[in-house]
Amino acid sequence: MTDTAAGSALFTVSVTVRGYETDTQGHLNQAVYLQYAEHARWSVLRAAGVPQSTLVDRGMGPVTVETTIRYLRELRAGDEVEVSCAFVWGAGKSFRIEQRIVKTDGTPAAEVHAVCGLLDLTTRRMLTDPRGRLMALATDPALLGIETV
């Protein structure tokens, strides 16, 4: 997949690390990074005008088929972070979402790379042209890295 969201604004959402999300070492539990990434993905869809209810009403939902996390720095309770989303589109049924979790002082904490698609909720198969389908629903497709002509 080579086509990227050139020139589009990077979407970010703020999160504060909560004490109950930390492990016995006092740093953010590894699984919570995925929750932060997922929160940012749903936030960008909502901001683009594609809430979960709209997707369900249309019989589709986003699906993640692969996720890779690279941990760069530990996060502790009270740390404030920005979680970004950048969509990378190609021609197939899947697309990538590149995400970064960065402390407010600019320190990168993690990188999350996900391969995603849109699932037909009836047939349980990935839909073709996810970019086109999201573009048709979005009120602000630029947030999803989709340029309209």
Buried (B, 14 or more C-beta within 10 A) or exposed (E): EEBBBEEBEBBBBEBEBEEEBBEEEEBBBEEBBBEBBBEBBBBBBBBBBBBEEBBEEBEBBBBBEEBEBEBEEEBEBEBEBBBBBBBBBBEEBBBBBBBBBBBEEEEEBBBBBBBBBBBBBEEEEBBEEBBEBBBEBBEBBBBBBBBEE
